[in-house]
Amino acid sequence: MRADRKLKERTTQPIYGPSFSEVLVSLLGNHVPRAASRLFPDLLWRRTDGTRTLYLTFDDGPDESTPALLDLLDRYEVPASFFLVGEQMRRWPAFVRAMRDAGHTVGQHTDTHANAWQTPADAIEAEMERATKTLEDLTGETVRWMRPPYGYFTNAMRRWCQQAGQRIAMWDVMPGDFLTSATSESVLEQTVSLARPGSIVVLHEGGHARRVTPPALALALPRLLADGYRFAAL
């Protein structure tokens, strides 16, 4: 009877593991890009120059939490790259200039975070043009980098970027900090365990990431630095 009771207790205990969305993001965000880089070499997925360099990138900003994030990067002397949404730039213009003044790279992320797979080509081009103009007006510098929202790029987008002198930056490490199920611990673990020399890590500003990403980075950055990695902006 006692053995049956113990077995029942074990089998009725809740089992915690990755959610379906976490598994899907891990597959699409980390493994698919490593294969897709061979099919789309004009896009930057990872830098392979043989050095232990990591490239932190942040999407969807600027955001009200941007100053705290910039302070964290400054504390560890880590440069990063920010892919900014036009409407957010116009809301927080001082934060865009603060990124530039701190030596970070800034690129455009369309004007309204548009899904290129659901938006006509001419509308996507207008999105990129407006975001580019906003960013150039704020920084006084030519925009050289673009990241498609959700990672959804199209041939029309690729052609526009080539003509505009912008390179599309993708990634090979996605810790999934935008998932509502993400925790600082999960973002920390994914960032540290998946990083490899030359990796481009995609993180986010705003939304759920505002709560989990800064504390995860506060632990991840000293660990990665101690492991011999250096950081650079694109």
C-alpha positions in Angstrom: 0.0 0.0 0.0 2.8 2.4 0.9 4.6 1.7 -2.3 1.4 2.3 -4.3 0.9 5.6 -2.4 4.4 6.7 -3.1 4.0 5.9 -6.8 0.8 7.8 -7.0 2.4 10.8 -5.2 5.3 10.8 -7.7 3.0 10.6 -10.8 0.7 13.3 -9.6 3.4 15.8 -8.9 3.4 18.7 -11.4 6.1 18.3 -14.1 7.7 21.6 -15.2 9.5 21.9 -18.5 9.7 24.1 -21.5 6.3 25.2 -22.9 5.4 24.6 -26.6 6.2 28.2 -27.4 9.6 28.0 -25.8 10.4 24.9 -27.7 9.2 26.5 -31.0 11.2 29.7 -30.4 14.3 27.6 -29.6 13.9 25.7 -32.8 13.0 28.7 -35.1 15.2 31.2 -33.3 18.4 29.3 -32.8 18.6 26.2 -35.1 16.8 27.4 -38.2 19.0 30.5 -38.6 22.1 28.4 -38.4 20.9 26.5 -41.5 19.3 29.5 -43.3 22.6 31.4 -43.3 23.8 29.2 -46.1 20.7 30.0 -48.2 20.8 33.8 -47.7 24.5 34.8 -47.4 23.7 38.5 -48.2 22.1 38.6 -44.7 24.3 38.7 -41.7 23.6 35.8 -39.3 26.9 35.5 -37.4 30.4 36.8 -37.8 33.1 34.1 -38.2 36.4 35.9 -37.9 37.8 33.5 -35.4 37.7 35.8 -32.4 35.7 35.2 -29.2 33.4 38.2 -30.0 29.7 38.4 -29.3 27.3 41.0 -30.7 24.4 41.9 -28.5 21.4 43.4 -30.4 18.1 44.8 -29.1 14.9 45.1 -31.1 11.7 47.2 -30.7 13.0 50.3 -28.9 13.5 52.8 -27.8 11.4 52.3 -24.7 11.0 54.0 -21.3 13.4 51.3 -19.9 16.1 52.3 -22.4 18.1 54.5 -19.9 18.5 51.6 -17.4 19.6 49.3 -20.2 22.2 51.8 -21.4 23.4 52.2 -17.8 23.9 48.4 -17.5 25.8 48.2 -20.8 28.0 51.2 -19.7 28.8 49.5 -16.4 30.4 46.6 -18.2 31.7 48.7 -21.1 29.7 46.6 -23.6 28.8 48.1 -26.9 25.6 46.9 -28.6 23.4 47.4 -31.6 19.8 48.7 -31.4 17.2 48.2 -34.1 14.7 50.9 -33.6 11.0 51.4 -34.6 10.2 54.7 -36.2 7.1 55.5 -34.1 9.1 54.7 -31.0 12.0 56.9 -32.1 9.7 59.8 -32.5 8.3 59.2 -29.0 11.7 58.9 -27.3 14.1 60.9 -29.5 16.5 61.7 -26.6 17.0 58.0 -26.1 18.1 57.5 -29.7 20.7 60.2 -29.4 21.9 58.7 -26.1 22.5 55.3 -27.8 24.5 57.1 -30.5 26.4 59.2 -28.0 27.3 56.0 -26.0 28.9 54.5 -29.1 26.2 51.9 -29.9 25.2 51.1 -33.4 21.6 52.1 -34.4 19.6 50.6 -37.2 16.1 50.6 -38.4 13.3 48.1 -37.6 10.6 49.6 -39.9 8.3 52.4 -38.9 5.5 50.5 -37.1 7.0 47.1 -36.6 5.3 45.9 -39.7 5.1 42.2 -40.7 6.6 42.0 -44.2 4.9 38.7 -44.9 1.5 40.4 -44.5 2.2 43.8 -45.9 2.5 44.8 -49.6 6.0 45.4 -50.9 5.4 49.1 -51.6 4.1 49.6 -48.1 7.1 47.8 -46.5 9.4 50.0 -48.6 7.6 53.1 -47.3 7.9 51.7 -43.7 11.7 51.4 -44.1 12.1 54.7 -45.8 10.2 56.6 -43.0 12.1 54.7 -40.3 15.4 55.5 -42.0 14.6 59.2 -42.4 13.6 59.4 -38.7 16.8 57.8 -37.6 19.0 59.8 -39.8 17.3 63.1 -38.8 17.9 62.2 -35.1 21.5 61.0 -35.4 22.8 63.0 -38.4 24.3 59.7 -39.6 23.6 57.4 -42.5 21.7 54.2 -41.5 23.7 51.1 -42.4 21.7 48.3 -40.7 18.2 46.9 -40.8 16.4 44.1 -39.0 13.0 42.7 -40.2 10.4 42.6 -37.5 9.9 39.0 -36.4 12.8 38.1 -38.7 10.3 38.0 -41.6 12.3 39.2 -44.6 11.2 39.2 -48.3 13.0 39.5 -51.6 11.5 43.0 -52.0 13.0 44.0 -48.6 16.4 42.6 -49.6 16.4 44.5 -52.8 15.4 47.7 -51.1 18.2 47.3 -48.5 20.8 46.6 -51.1 19.8 49.8 -53.0 19.7 51.8 -49.8 23.1 50.6 -48.7 21.7 48.8 -45.6 22.6 45.3 -44.6 20.0 43.1 -43.0 21.2 41.7 -39.7 19.6 38.5 -38.4 20.9 36.4 -35.5 22.0 32.9 -34.5 21.0 33.1 -30.8 17.5 34.0 -29.6 16.9 33.6 -25.8 13.2 34.3 -26.2 13.0 37.1 -23.7 9.7 38.4 -25.4 7.8 35.2 -24.4 5.4 35.7 -21.5 6.7 32.5 -20.0 10.4 33.7 -20.1 12.2 34.4 -16.8 15.4 36.1 -16.1 16.9 32.6 -15.3 15.7 31.2 -18.7 17.1 34.2 -20.6 20.4 33.9 -18.7 20.7 30.2 -19.4 19.8 30.5 -23.1 22.2 33.4 -23.7 25.2 31.8 -22.0 24.6 28.2 -23.3 23.9 29.1 -26.9 26.5 31.8 -27.4 29.5 30.9 -29.6 32.3 33.0 -31.1 30.8 35.5 -33.5 27.2 35.0 -32.4 24.6 37.7 -32.9 22.3 37.6 -29.9 18.8 39.1 -30.4 17.1 40.6 -27.3 14.3 43.1 -26.9 13.3 46.3 -25.3 9.8 46.9 -23.9 7.0 44.4 -23.2 7.8 41.4 -21.1 11.5 41.7 -21.9 11.6 44.9 -19.9 11.3 42.8 -16.7 13.5 39.8 -17.5 16.3 41.0 -19.8 18.1 43.5 -17.7 18.5 41.2 -14.7 19.5 38.3 -17.0 22.2 40.5 -18.6 23.4 41.7 -15.2 24.4 38.1 -14.6 25.3 37.0 -18.1 27.7 39.8 -19.0 30.2 39.2 -16.2 30.1 35.4 -16.8 30.7 35.8 -20.6 33.5 38.3 -20.0 35.1 36.0 -17.5 34.9 33.2 -20.1 37.1 35.3 -22.4 34.4 36.8 -24.6 34.6 40.4 -25.8 31.6 42.4 -27.1 31.3 44.6 -30.2 28.7 46.5 -32.1 27.8 45.7 -35.6 
